[in-house]
């Protein structure tokens, strides 16, 4: 691990050029950390931050050149080729470790790792054939969930099935060469999430448990802290901590959870990087998830994750049409009291695409929620 006590400012490399990479860079720059980004295709969010390059990020020569100018490299998403970079430039520190990324990116490997560590979660089966998927769905009962092993995000790659015919249709849509995952439907009462920032030496800080409102498998709103009992809060943070330890997470690891009616907490999924459920931390916490991700992967002291105000609410801005982005409703959103507006700089708009978010903080949950949603609703872009 690089030692940053030397008299130079380090360089952080980011594999990715979307909004998460953009917000990582914006958090790193004020600390004096130089930033390089590498993306396989042009991306609007990366245009205005750091030294941004577009090239084939599977090419070993490209990766060696990129890593050669970085002290540490991190990933914007689990789909980034962290393993290829480590092969091309084995002397470069890559965090989270490519083994962690490899485990989390494949839902079958991820869930088996968590199950083997004793984490509570809905029952699941890795199915290599349609016949196995039909039998697994019959065993857990309908409705059940089919999940694509790799490449799914924001609800893409999941299907709720209510009959054997649905299983067959879902298999045709989602199955890869190694099949897909069949999971029991969890009759949860709330979806929760916990972020943990962890350094390579194992030191960590835990963010507040948040409530996430999902519509059509996409996050619409996040409220911090979640309005839950102390027992559930403690259980959620403990389960999240154990999950991150199980995959040896470094940087921010997001743990999505289900709160069950009996007070139990089940693991849904993990993400090995900053997460949509943590965007509220930019204004809402003493140290944002992006700042602590940068600190963690650079093995620097972690900042406090505590809330600045009693309540923070983040509302996503999603696309509603197809075309070029335009600032429709932008001035109205900026006029909402205490609304922090974040636009990601994506030039293309399509339905349900994440284009930005709005965060409001304050003392009264209902008022904070109303203002965050009102500002987000103004932004049709």
VOBA-1610 file (N, C-alpha, C; in pm, whole numbers, padded with zeros to 5 digits, always signed):
BEGIN
Unk+00085-00120+00000Unk+00000+00000+00000Unk+00088+00124+00000Unk+00064+00221-00087Unk+00147+00342-00090Unk+00144+00416+00042Unk+00255+00478+00074Unk+00266+00559+00196Unk+00262+00705+00154Unk+00157+00774+00195Unk+00139+00912+00151Unk+00196+01013+00250Unk+00296+00971+00327Unk+00364+01067+00414Unk+00473+01141+00337Unk+00500+01096+00214Unk+00601+01163+00133Unk+00551+01301+00090Unk+00644+01384+00045Unk+00609+01523+00016Unk+00558+01538-00127Unk+00456+01460-00161Unk+00387+01481-00288Unk+00241+01444-00268Unk+00156+01505-00349Unk+00014+01472-00343Unk-00012+01352-00434Unk-00089+01255-00388Unk-00110+01133-00465Unk-00209+01152-00579Unk-00210+01054-00669Unk-00305+01051-00780Unk-00395+00929-00766Unk-00525+00954-00775Unk-00625+00847-00770Unk-00675+00821-00911Unk-00669+00696-00953Unk-00727+00657-01080Unk-00866+00599-01059Unk-00959+00635-01146Unk-01096+00586-01138Unk-01131+00518-01269Unk-01166+00390-01260Unk-01215+00317-01377Unk-01364+00344-01391Unk-01399+00433-01482Unk-01538+00470-01502Unk-01552+00619-01521Unk-01658+00659-01593Unk-01676+00800-01622Unk-01818+00849-01601Unk-01896+00776-01521Unk-02034+00817-01495Unk-02044+00907-01374Unk-02168+00919-01320Unk-02188+01012-01209Unk-02113+00972-01083Unk-02094+00843-01059Unk-02021+00803-00938Unk-01874+00842-00949Unk-01814+00821-01066Unk-01678+00864-01087Unk-01665+01015-01075Unk-01762+01085-01129Unk-01762+01232-01121Unk-01764+01278-00975Unk-01852+01218-00894Unk-01864+01263-00755Unk-01745+01217-00670Unk-01683+01103-00706Unk-01557+01068-00640Unk-01451+01174-00668Unk-01439+01213-00794Unk-01339+01312-00832Unk-01364+01445-00762Unk-01490+01487-00756Unk-01523+01613-00691Unk-01493+01610-00542Unk-01496+01490-00482Unk-01459+01477-00341Unk-01308+01474-00322Unk-01235+01417-00418Unk-01090+01403-00405Unk-01016+01535-00427Unk-01062+01612-00523Unk-00989+01732-00564Unk-00967+01832-00451Unk-01068+01862-00366Unk-01043+01957-00257Unk-00939+01909-00156Unk-00915+01779-00149Unk-00814+01725-00058Unk-00673+01736-00115Unk-00662+01785-00238Unk-00532+01793-00302Unk-00493+01667-00376Unk-00587+01575-00394Unk-00561+01450-00463Unk-00588+01470-00612Unk-00490+01436-00694Unk-00508+01443-00838Unk-00595+01324-00883Unk-00667+01344-00992Unk-00762+01243-01037Unk-00742+01214-01185Unk-00741+01084-01218Unk-00744+01040-01357Unk-00864+00947-01373Unk-00937+00960-01483Unk-01049+00873-01511Unk-01027+00803-01645Unk-01070+00678-01652Unk-01062+00602-01775Unk-01197+00538-01802Unk-01251+00565-01920Unk-01381+00511-01959Unk-01370+00451-02099Unk-01444+00343-02128Unk-01437+00284-02261Unk-01513+00361-02367Unk-01595+00457-02323Unk-01670+00538-02419Unk-01692+00677-02360Unk-01715+00777-02444Unk-01738+00912-02392Unk-01856+00914-02295Unk-01839+00986-02184Unk-01944+00996-02083Unk-01954+01140-02037Unk-02075+01193-02039Unk-02095+01333-02001Unk-02045+01368-01863Unk-02072+01287-01760Unk-02032+01325-01625Unk-01882+01346-01607Unk-01797+01278-01685Unk-01654+01284-01664Unk-01587+01402-01733Unk-01663+01477-01813Unk-01601+01578-01899Unk-01535+01689-01821Unk-01586+01723-01705Unk-01543+01846-01638Unk-01457+01820-01515Unk-01416+01694-01491Unk-01340+01666-01369Unk-01217+01584-01402Unk-01104+01623-01350Unk-00983+01544-01360Unk-00931+01527-01501Unk-00836+01436-01513Unk-00774+01402-01641Unk-00852+01284-01696Unk-00947+01311-01785Unk-01039+01208-01833Unk-00993+01154-01968Unk-00985+01021-01978Unk-00942+00958-02102Unk-01048+00857-02146Unk-01064+00845-02278Unk-01154+00745-02336Unk-01068+00651-02420Unk-01071+00522-02382Unk-00989+00423-02452Unk-01040+00284-02418Unk-00988+00185-02484Unk-01026+00046-02460Unk-00969+00001-02326Unk-01053-00006-02225Unk-01002-00040-02092Unk-00984-00190-02071Unk-00993-00267-02176Unk-00953-00408-02169Unk-00815-00430-02230Unk-00757-00326-02289Unk-00626-00334-02354Unk-00517-00324-02247Unk-00430-00425-02232Unk-00327-00421-02128Unk-00236-00299-02138Unk-00204-00256-02260Unk-00117-00139-02274Unk-00186-00013-02224Unk-00314+00001-02258Unk-00391+00115-02208Unk-00395+00114-02055Unk-00418-00002-01998Unk-00427-00012-01853Unk-00292+00015-01787Unk-00183-00033-01846Unk-00051-00006-01789Unk-00020+00143-01791Unk-00050+00209-01902Unk-00025+00352-01911Unk-00110+00428-01808Unk-00235+00387-01795Unk-00324+00453-01699Unk-00274+00432-01557Unk-00246+00309-01521Unk-00204+00279-01384Unk-00069+00338-01351Unk+00017+00352-01453Unk+00151+00403-01428Unk+00154+00544-01371Unk+00048+00620-01395Unk+00042+00758-01344Unk-00044+00769-01219Unk-00083+00654-01160Unk-00171+00655-01043Unk-00102+00588-00925Unk-00129+00640-00806Unk-00083+00573-00684Unk-00179+00462-00643Unk-00308+00487-00662Unk-00413+00391-00629Unk-00518+00400-00739Unk-00581+00286-00771Unk-00691+00284-00866Unk-00814+00227-00797Unk-00929+00287-00821Unk-01055+00236-00769Unk-01154+00220-00884Unk-01269+00165-00855Unk-01369+00138-00958Unk-01496+00217-00931Unk-01558+00260-01039Unk-01687+00328-01027Unk-01801+00227-01016Unk-01781+00109-01071Unk-01885+00007-01064Unk-01820-00130-01065Unk-01899-00231-01032Unk-01849-00367-01030Unk-01823-00422-01169Unk-01863-00349-01273Unk-01841-00395-01410Unk-01705-00349-01464Unk-01635-00264-01391Unk-01505-00216-01436Unk-01403-00330-01431Unk-01305-00330-01523Unk-01210-00442-01533Unk-01095-00432-01433Unk-01128-00438-01305Unk-01025-00429-01201Unk-00926-00546-01213Unk-00976-00664-01247Unk-00889-00780-01258Unk-00790-00764-01373Unk-00836-00709-01484Unk-00747-00689-01598Unk-00640-00584-01566Unk-00677-00480-01491Unk-00578-00379-01454Unk-00472-00440-01364Unk-00513-00523-01269Unk-00416-00584-01178Unk-00321-00676-01255Unk-00373-00745-01355Unk-00288-00830-01438Unk-00189-00747-01519Unk-00237-00634-01572Unk-00152-00550-01656Unk-00050-00471-01576Unk-00086-00433-01453Unk+00001-00350-01369Unk-00003-00403-01226Unk+00059-00518-01200Unk+00047-00582-01069Unk+00106-00502-00954Unk+00189-00403-00984Unk+00248-00322-00877Unk+00154-00211-00829Unk+00042-00189-00899Unk-00052-00082-00864Unk-00153-00132-00762Unk-00178-00052-00660Unk-00281-00085-00562Unk-00419-00062-00623Unk-00504-00163-00618Unk-00640-00153-00671Unk-00737-00185-00557Unk-00822-00088-00524Unk-00921-00106-00416Unk-01057-00058-00460Unk-01165-00134-00431Unk-01162-00263-00365Unk-01083-00364-00448Unk-01032-00467-00378Unk-00949-00566-00446Unk-01030-00633-00557Unk-00966-00665-00669Unk-01038-00733-00777Unk-01110-00861-00733Unk-01059-00930-00631Unk-01130-01048-00582Unk-01267-01010-00525Unk-01271-00897-00455Unk-01398-00847-00400Unk-01494-00811-00513Unk-01443-00740-00612Unk-01526-00701-00727Unk-01576-00825-00799Unk-01488-00924-00817Unk-01525-01049-00885Unk-01637-01121-00810Unk-01628-01123-00679Unk-01731-01190-00599Unk-01864-01119-00609Unk-01863-00987-00597Unk-01988-00912-00589Unk-02055-00900-00725Unk-01977-00891-00832Unk-02038-00863-00963Unk-02129-00975-01009Unk-02107-01097-00963Unk-02187-01213-01003Unk-02280-01248-00887Unk-02410-01236-00909Unk-02504-01253-00798Unk-02496-01392-00737Unk-02466-01493-00816Unk-02452-01627-00760Unk-02335-01636-00666Unk-02217-01588-00710Unk-02099-01590-00623Unk-02121-01504-00500Unk-02181-01388-00520Unk-02204-01298-00407Unk-02289-01365-00300Unk-02401-01421-00341Unk-02493-01478-00243Unk-02436-01602-00177Unk-02362-01682-00251Unk-02301-01799-00190Unk-02196-01759-00087Unk-02120-01655-00116Unk-02020-01605-00021Unk-02087-01557+00108Unk-02195-01483+00094Unk-02266-01432+00212Unk-02332-01546+00289Unk-02391-01641+00217Unk-02453-01756+00285Unk-02349-01836+00362Unk-02233-01859+00300Unk-02129-01937+00366Unk-02076-01866+00491Unk-02090-01732+00493Unk-02047-01655+00611Unk-02156-01648+00717Unk-02270-01710+00690Unk-02377-01714+00789Unk-02468-01594+00789Unk-02466-01514+00683Unk-02551-01396+00676Unk-02696-01435+00649Unk-02793-01368+00712Unk-02935-01397+00685Unk-02977-01338+00552Unk-03048-01417+00472Unk-03093-01369+00342Unk-03205-01458+00291Unk-03281-01412+00192Unk-03383-01499+00133Unk-03319-01622+00071Unk-03391-01733+00069Unk-03337-01854+00008Unk-03320-01833-00143Unk-03220-01898-00200Unk-03190-01881-00342Unk-03131-02009-00397Unk-03132-02019-00530Unk-03071-02132-00599Unk-03005-02083-00727Unk-02880-02124-00749Unk-02816-02100-00878Unk-02863-02208-00975Unk-02925-02165-01084Unk-02987-02259-01177Unk-02917-02254-01312Unk-02871-02370-01357Unk-02799-02378-01484Unk-02889-02408-01602Unk-03011-02456-01574Unk-03103-02492-01682Unk-03242-02439-01649Unk-03325-02433-01752Unk-03464-02392-01731Unk-03535-02490-01638Unk-03508-02618-01653Unk-03573-02716-01566Unk-03537-02692-01420Unk-03411-02659-01394Unk-03370-02630-01256Unk-03440-02504-01205Unk-03453-02404-01292Unk-03520-02281-01251Unk-03668-02306-01220Unk-03733-02388-01301Unk-03874-02422-01277Unk-03889-02492-01143Unk-03799-02585-01114Unk-03807-02659-00988Unk-03776-02568-00870Unk-03677-02480-00884Unk-03642-02389-00775Unk-03757-02294-00744Unk-03823-02244-00848Unk-03937-02155-00827Unk-04051-02229-00760Unk-04071-02354-00799Unk-04176-02433-00735Unk-04145-02455-00587Unk-04018-02475-00556Unk-03978-02500-00418Unk-04000-02378-00329Unk-03963-02259-00377Unk-03977-02139-00294Unk-04118-02083-00299Unk-04195-02120-00404Unk-04331-02072-00417Unk-04339-01941-00494Unk-04456-01917-00551Unk-04478-01794-00628Unk-04547-01690-00539Unk-04515-01561-00557Unk-04420-01508-00654Unk-04275-01538-00613Unk-04188-01540-00713Unk-04045-01558-00691Unk-03972-01458-00780Unk-03843-01446-00758Unk-03762-01352-00836Unk-03661-01428-00920Unk-03647-01386-01045Unk-03538-01431-01129Unk-03439-01315-01142Unk-03311-01346-01126Unk-03209-01242-01132Unk-03097-01283-01226Unk-03067-01194-01317Unk-02954-01213-01406Unk-02826-01214-01323Unk-02734-01302-01353Unk-02612-01313-01274Unk-02525-01188-01283Unk-02507-01135-01403Unk-02418-01020-01421Unk-02483-00916-01511Unk-02444-00790-01488Unk-02489-00683-01575Unk-02619-00617-01536Unk-02679-00658-01424Unk-02807-00597-01385Unk-02783-00478-01292Unk-02866-00376-01305Unk-02858-00257-01221Unk-02989-00182-01233Unk-03020-00103-01128Unk-03139-00017-01128Unk-03266-00092-01170Unk-03276-00218-01130Unk-03396-00294-01164Unk-03386-00369-01295Unk-03293-00329-01383Unk-03273-00405-01506Unk-03208-00539-01470Unk-03259-00645-01530Unk-03200-00776-01504Unk-03271-00856-01398Unk-03383-00805-01345Unk-03464-00878-01249Unk-03605-00898-01305Unk-03669-01005-01263Unk-03807-01029-01305Unk-03882-01097-01192Unk-04001-01049-01162Unk-04089-01114-01067Unk-04176-01212-01144Unk-04176-01338-01102Unk-04251-01441-01175Unk-04361-01498-01085Unk-04475-01523-01146Unk-04592-01570-01071Unk-04647-01702-01122Unk-04579-01763-01219Unk-04626-01889-01277Unk-04510-01956-01350Unk-04523-02085-01379Unk-04420-02151-01458Unk-04399-02086-01595Unk-04507-02033-01652Unk-04493-01965-01781Unk-04407-01840-01768Unk-04423-01769-01656Unk-04338-01652-01631Unk-04191-01692-01618Unk-04167-01805-01553Unk-04029-01852-01538Unk-03966-01878-01674Unk-04041-01940-01764Unk-03988-01968-01897Unk-03958-01839-01973Unk-04050-01742-01963Unk-04027-01614-02031Unk-03908-01541-01970Unk-03899-01543-01837Unk-03788-01477-01770Unk-03655-01543-01802Unk-03656-01676-01813Unk-03533-01747-01850Unk-03485-01701-01988Unk-03575-01693-02082Unk-03537-01652-02217Unk-03476-01512-02216Unk-03522-01427-02126Unk-03474-01288-02123Unk-03347-01271-02043Unk-03329-01345-01933Unk-03225-01314-01836Unk-03112-01416-01827Unk-03135-01539-01871Unk-03034-01643-01848Unk-02910-01620-01932Unk-02795-01642-01870Unk-02666-01640-01938Unk-02619-01784-01960Unk-02496-01801-02005Unk-02446-01936-02029Unk-02448-02020-01902Unk-02425-01956-01786Unk-02426-02030-01660Unk-02561-02021-01590Unk-02665-01974-01660Unk-02800-01973-01605Unk-02838-01843-01538Unk-02912-01855-01429Unk-02956-01737-01354Unk-02985-01776-01210Unk-03024-01679-01131Unk-03054-01699-00990Unk-03205-01698-00969Unk-03255-01794-00894Unk-03394-01795-00850Unk-03394-01767-00700Unk-03471-01668-00660Unk-03472-01626-00520Unk-03614-01618-00467Unk-03631-01656-00342Unk-03762-01646-00277Unk-03799-01500-00260Unk-03925-01469-00279Unk-03973-01332-00254Unk-03977-01309-00104Unk-03918-01200-00058Unk-03915-01166+00084Unk-04028-01068+00114Unk-04126-01106+00197Unk-04237-01016+00230Unk-04194-00912+00333Unk-04106-00823+00290Unk-04049-00723+00380Unk-04149-00611+00408Unk-04122-00537+00515Unk-04204-00419+00543Unk-04131-00291+00505Unk-03998-00297+00496Unk-03920-00182+00450Unk-03793-00231+00383Unk-03746-00150+00288Unk-03612-00171+00234Unk-03519-00069+00299Unk-03409-00119+00349Unk-03311-00037+00419Unk-03177-00048+00349Unk-03085+00039+00386Unk-02949+00031+00333Unk-02852+00088+00434Unk-02732+00033+00433Unk-02624+00080+00519Unk-02497+00090+00435Unk-02425+00199+00451Unk-02296+00217+00386Unk-02186+00200+00490Unk-02081+00129+00452Unk-01965+00115+00539Unk-01841+00154+00460Unk-01762+00246+00517Unk-01632+00282+00459Unk-01526+00205+00534Unk-01442+00132+00461Unk-01344+00044+00524Unk-01209+00058+00455Unk-01106+00075+00535Unk-00970+00084+00482Unk-00910-00053+00460Unk-00799-00062+00385Unk-00734-00192+00366Unk-00689-00256+00496Unk-00661-00175+00599Unk-00619-00232+00727Unk-00736-00277+00814Unk-00861-00263+00763Unk-00977-00309+00835Unk-01048-00204+00917Unk-00988-00088+00936Unk-01057+00019+01009Unk-01178+00064+00928Unk-01289+00095+00996Unk-01412+00128+00924Unk-01498+00225+01001Unk-01589+00290+00930Unk-01694+00371+00990Unk-01825+00332+00922Unk-01933+00345+00998Unk-02064+00301+00951Unk-02160+00419+00944Unk-02226+00435+00830Unk-02321+00543+00811Unk-02457+00506+00871Unk-02544+00604+00890Unk-02677+00575+00945Unk-02755+00477+00856Unk-02844+00402+00918Unk-02935+00316+00842Unk-03037+00405+00774Unk-03058+00384+00644Unk-03152+00468+00569Unk-03268+00382+00519Unk-03380+00448+00498Unk-03497+00389+00435Unk-03493+00423+00287Unk-03517+00324+00202Unk-03517+00348+00058Unk-03653+00312+00001Unk-03710+00404-00072Unk-03838+00381-00139Unk-03810+00340-00282Unk-03853+00219-00318Unk-03830+00167-00453Unk-03962+00162-00529Unk-03958+00203-00654Unk-04073+00189-00743Unk-04024+00128-00873Unk-04086+00016-00914Unk-04044-00056-01035Unk-03897-00093-01027Unk-03853-00137-00908Unk-03715-00182-00885Unk-03614-00068-00894Unk-03659+00058-00890Unk-03567+00171-00896Unk-03585+00259-00775Unk-03473+00309-00725Unk-03478+00391-00604Unk-03537+00527-00639Unk-03644+00563-00569Unk-03705+00693-00590Unk-03663+00792-00482Unk-03654+00744-00356Unk-03627+00837-00246Unk-03549+00764-00137Unk-03463+00839-00068Unk-03388+00788+00045Unk-03407+00882+00163Unk-03436+00826+00280Unk-03453+00906+00401Unk-03353+00860+00507Unk-03282+00957+00563Unk-03185+00928+00668Unk-03214+01013+00791Unk-03219+00952+00909Unk-03210+00809+00933Unk-03345+00742+00908Unk-03344+00610+00890Unk-03469+00538+00875Unk-03549+00546+01005Unk-03680+00557+00991Unk-03767+00563+01109Unk-03795+00420+01156Unk-03698+00362+01226Unk-03706+00224+01270Unk-03668+00217+01418Unk-03694+00104+01479Unk-03660+00086+01620Unk-03510+00077+01638Unk-03465+00101+01760Unk-03323+00092+01790Unk-03272-00051+01769Unk-03357-00149+01802Unk-03316-00288+01785Unk-03293-00321+01638Unk-03382-00277+01551Unk-03365-00302+01407Unk-03244-00226+01354Unk-03226-00103+01403Unk-03111-00023+01358Unk-02980-00095+01394Unk-02970-00141+01517Unk-02847-00209+01559Unk-02827-00338+01480Unk-02936-00409+01455Unk-02925-00534+01381Unk-02882-00507+01237Unk-02939-00404+01176Unk-02904-00372+01038Unk-02756-00335+01025Unk-02706-00256+01117Unk-02566-00217+01111Unk-02474-00336+01136Unk-02513-00425+01227Unk-02432-00543+01255Unk-02428-00637+01135Unk-02544-00659+01073Unk-02550-00746+00954Unk-02467-00685+00841Unk-02479-00554+00822Unk-02402-00488+00717Unk-02252-00502+00741Unk-02211-00483+00864Unk-02069-00496+00898Unk-02019-00637+00866Unk-02096-00738+00904Unk-02055-00876+00878Unk-02050-00905+00728Unk-02142-00848+00652Unk-02144-00869+00508Unk-02020-00809+00442Unk-01982-00690+00485Unk-01864-00625+00428Unk-01738-00703+00464Unk-01732-00752+00587Unk-01618-00834+00626Unk-01611-00962+00542Unk-01727-01020+00511Unk-01731-01146+00436Unk-01671-01133+00296Unk-01687-01015+00235Unk-01633-00994+00099Unk-01504-00914+00100Unk-01456-00879+00221Unk-01333-00800+00236Unk-01344-00668+00160Unk-01455-00600+00182Unk-01477-00472+00114Unk-01377-00367+00157Unk-01331-00287+00061Unk-01246-00171+00088Unk-01303-00054+00009Unk-01300+00064+00072Unk-01372+00178+00018Unk-01513+00175+00074Unk-01607+00233+00001Unk-01748+00223+00041Unk-01805+00091-00011Unk-01871+00018+00078Unk-01953-00094+00035Unk-02095-00065+00080Unk-02189-00073-00014Unk-02331-00050+00017Unk-02398-00185+00038Unk-02476-00194+00146Unk-02546-00317+00180Unk-02695-00288+00179Unk-02765-00346+00082Unk-02910-00332+00074Unk-02976-00441+00159Unk-03078-00403+00235Unk-03136-00492+00336Unk-03288-00493+00328Unk-03347-00600+00378Unk-03491-00609+00398Unk-03521-00613+00548Unk-03612-00527+00594Unk-03663-00539+00731Unk-03791-00622+00726Unk-03792-00731+00800Unk-03906-00821+00801Unk-04001-00785+00915Unk-04122-00836+00907Unk-04226-00800+01004Unk-04188-00841+01146Unk-04110-00949+01160Unk-04071-00993+01294Unk-03947-00922+01347Unk-03897-00821+01274Unk-03781-00746+01319Unk-03649-00798+01269Unk-03651-00912+01200Unk-03528-00963+01142Unk-03484-00878+01023Unk-03356-00883+00994Unk-03299-00807+00883Unk-03227-00904+00791Unk-03264-00903+00663Unk-03203-00991+00564Unk-03120-00910+00465Unk-03012-00969+00418Unk-02930-00905+00315Unk-02998-00924+00180Unk-03008-00818+00104Unk-03057-00827-00033Unk-02937-00835-00127Unk-02864-00725-00145Unk-02749-00725-00236Unk-02644-00628-00185Unk-02521-00644-00238Unk-02410-00556-00206Unk-02364-00482-00332Unk-02301-00368-00310Unk-02234-00294-00418Unk-02098-00251-00366Unk-01989-00277-00440Unk-01854-00249-00390Unk-01805-00109-00425Unk-01886-00009-00399Unk-01850+00129-00439Unk-01960+00223-00386Unk-01939+00355-00397Unk-02046+00447-00358Unk-02178+00412-00427Unk-02286+00449-00362Unk-02417+00394-00400Unk-02521+00504-00399Unk-02623+00484-00482Unk-02732+00582-00490Unk-02795+00610-00355Unk-02803+00510-00268Unk-02863+00532-00136Unk-02777+00618-00046Unk-02656+00651-00090Unk-02568+00734-00009Unk-02545+00873-00064Unk-02616+00912-00169Unk-02595+01046-00225Unk-02634+01155-00126Unk-02726+01125-00036Unk-02767+01224+00064Unk-02651+01268+00151Unk-02545+01186+00159Unk-02434+01216+00250Unk-02355+01339+00208Unk-02366+01382+00083Unk-02288+01498+00037Unk-02324+01621+00121Unk-02454+01647+00137Unk-02497+01757+00223Unk-02536+01708+00363Unk-02575+01581+00373Unk-02635+01534+00496Unk-02540+01489+00604Unk-02416+01452+00569Unk-02325+01397+00668Unk-02197+01480+00679Unk-02129+01463+00790Unk-02006+01539+00812Unk-01898+01499+00711Unk-01902+01376+00666Unk-01813+01331+00560Unk-01896+01253+00459Unk-01894+01293+00334Unk-01976+01225+00234Unk-01923+01085+00206Unk-02009+01002+00148Unk-01964+00867+00108Unk-01850+00875+00008Unk-01851+00976-00077Unk-01748+00988-00179Unk-01614+01027-00118Unk-01617+01120-00021Unk-01493+01159+00047Unk-01436+01041+00124Unk-01523+00966+00192Unk-01471+00852+00269Unk-01430+00737+00179Unk-01491+00724+00063Unk-01443+00622-00031Unk-01301+00655-00075Unk-01279+00780-00110Unk-01145+00824-00151Unk-01046+00803-00036Unk-01083+00847+00084Unk-00993+00831+00199Unk-00962+00684+00224Unk-01065+00599+00215Unk-01046+00458+00246Unk-00953+00390+00146Unk-00976+00410+00016Unk-00893+00340-00082Unk-00750+00394-00082Unk-00734+00519-00037Unk-00600+00577-00026Unk-00535+00546+00109Unk-00607+00472+00195Unk-00561+00435+00328Unk-00532+00559+00413Unk-00619+00659+00401Unk-00608+00783+00477Unk-00710+00782+00591Unk-00694+00869+00691Unk-00789+00871+00803Unk-00932+00893+00753Unk-01025+00815+00808Unk-01165+00826+00770Unk-01232+00940+00845Unk-01329+01004+00779Unk-01403+01113+00842Unk-01529+01063+00910Unk-01586+01143+00999Unk-01707+01101+01070Unk-01826+01090+00976Unk-01906+00983+00987Unk-02020+00962+00899Unk-02151+01016+00955Unk-02146+01089+01064Unk-02267+01132+01133Unk-02343+01238+01055Unk-02475+01244+01078Unk-02561+01342+01013Unk-02533+01483+01067Unk-02543+01582+00978Unk-02530+01722+01019Unk-02660+01775+01079Unk-02772+01730+01025Unk-02905+01771+01072Unk-02982+01646+01110Unk-03092+01661+01183Unk-03167+01543+01224Unk-03216+01456+01109Unk-03248+01518+00993Unk-03306+01443+00882Unk-03244+01489+00750Unk-03222+01394+00661Unk-03182+01425+00524Unk-03264+01337+00430Unk-03316+01397+00323Unk-03394+01322+00224Unk-03335+01350+00086Unk-03311+01243+00012Unk-03262+01252-00126Unk-03369+01197-00219Unk-03400+01272-00325Unk-03495+01226-00427Unk-03423+01220-00561Unk-03437+01108-00630Unk-03373+01092-00760Unk-03448+01169-00868Unk-03373+01212-00968Unk-03430+01274-01088Unk-03413+01174-01201Unk-03523+01122-01251Unk-03521+01019-01354Unk-03574+01073-01486Unk-03525+01018-01595Unk-03572+01058-01726Unk-03716+01017-01750Unk-03788+01099-01825Unk-03928+01071-01857Unk-03955+01068-02007Unk-03850+01092-02087Unk-03868+01098-02232Unk-03736+01058-02297Unk-03731+01059-02430Unk-03607+01033-02502Unk-03565+01160-02575Unk-03435+01186-02574Unk-03385+01304-02643Unk-03261+01359-02575Unk-03234+01485-02601Unk-03119+01553-02541Unk-03161+01619-02411Unk-03070+01621-02316Unk-03100+01683-02187Unk-03113+01834-02203Unk-03209+01890-02130Unk-03224+02035-02129Unk-03269+02075-01988Unk-03238+02197-01945Unk-03263+02236-01805Unk-03408+02275-01778Unk-03503+02190-01812Unk-03643+02218-01784Unk-03670+02207-01635Unk-03724+02314-01576Unk-03754+02314-01433Unk-03635+02340-01343Unk-03521+02366-01402Unk-03397+02384-01326Unk-03406+02501-01230Unk-03452+02617-01278Unk-03460+02734-01191Unk-03565+02716-01081Unk-03676+02648-01113Unk-03776+02622-01010Unk-03720+02532-00901Unk-03645+02430-00939Unk-03587+02340-00840Unk-03488+02413-00751Unk-03406+02500-00811Unk-03309+02575-00732Unk-03376+02673-00637Unk-03502+02706-00666Unk-03575+02799-00579Unk-03639+02735-00458Unk-03638+02602-00450Unk-03697+02535-00334Unk-03603+02554-00214Unk-03654+02600-00101Unk-03568+02628+00015Unk-03483+02507+00056Unk-03353+02533+00070Unk-03255+02434+00119Unk-03234+02316+00026Unk-03282+02325-00098Unk-03264+02214-00191Unk-03126+02222-00256Unk-03050+02113-00244Unk-02921+02100-00312Unk-02944+02018-00438Unk-02926+02082-00553Unk-02955+02019-00681Unk-02826+01966-00744Unk-02827+01840-00783Unk-02713+01777-00849Unk-02757+01726-00986Unk-02695+01777-01092Unk-02721+01732-01228Unk-02594+01663-01277Unk-02607+01543-01332Unk-02491+01461-01361Unk-02422+01490-01493Unk-02483+01571-01578Unk-02417+01606-01703Unk-02431+01501-01812Unk-02532+01417-01804Unk-02554+01318-01909Unk-02626+01385-02026Unk-02569+01381-02145Unk-02632+01452-02257Unk-02757+01385-02311Unk-02768+01253-02296Unk-02882+01179-02350Unk-02980+01144-02240Unk-03108+01160-02270Unk-03216+01132-02176Unk-03300+01018-02230Unk-03337+00925-02142Unk-03438+00825-02176Unk-03514+00787-02050Unk-03631+00728-02063Unk-03714+00702-01945Unk-03642+00617-01840Unk-03654+00662-01715Unk-03600+00595-01596Unk-03449+00610-01582Unk-03381+00679-01672Unk-03238+00698-01655Unk-03212+00797-01542Unk-03112+00767-01457Unk-03078+00858-01348Unk-03000+00977-01404Unk-03059+01094-01389Unk-03001+01216-01446Unk-02950+01312-01340Unk-02993+01293-01215Unk-02951+01380-01108Unk-03023+01343-00980Unk-03002+01424-00878Unk-03075+01405-00753Unk-03084+01536-00678Unk-03174+01540-00582Unk-03192+01657-00498Unk-03188+01611-00352Unk-03117+01685-00269Unk-03113+01655-00125Unk-03157+01778-00047Unk-03238+01754+00054Unk-03279+01858+00149Unk-03253+01805+00289Unk-03202+01890+00377Unk-03181+01852+00516Unk-03259+01945+00607Unk-03287+01900+00727Unk-03362+01983+00822Unk-03401+01905+00944Unk-03503+01953+01013Unk-03547+01892+01138Unk-03678+01817+01126Unk-03768+01866+01041Unk-03900+01806+01028Unk-03903+01712+00908Unk-03921+01583+00932Unk-03912+01484+00825Unk-04011+01510+00713Unk-04135+01539+00748Unk-04238+01560+00646Unk-04205+01679+00558Unk-04160+01788+00619Unk-04126+01907+00543Unk-04005+01884+00453Unk-03903+01818+00508Unk-03783+01790+00431Unk-03816+01700+00312Unk-03899+01598+00336Unk-03939+01507+00228Unk-04015+01580+00119Unk-04110+01666+00160Unk-04191+01738+00062Unk-04105+01827-00027Unk-04010+01897+00033Unk-03927+01988-00045Unk-03833+01912-00140Unk-03779+01801-00093Unk-03691+01722-00180Unk-03768+01668-00300Unk-03887+01616-00275Unk-03966+01560-00385Unk-04016+01670-00479Unk-04052+01784-00422Unk-04100+01895-00507Unk-03989+01942-00600Unk-03870+01961-00547Unk-03759+02006-00631Unk-03726+01903-00738Unk-03725+01774-00701Unk-03695+01670-00799Unk-03802+01664-00907Unk-03927+01684-00870Unk-04037+01680-00967Unk-04030+01795-01066Unk-03974+01909-01024Unk-03959+02021-01117Unk-03864+01984-01231Unk-03765+01899-01200Unk-03658+01872-01296Unk-03699+01760-01391Unk-03750+01796-01506Unk-03782+01697-01608Unk-03669+01681-01708Unk-03577+01780-01714Unk-03458+01773-01802Unk-03494+01726-01941
//
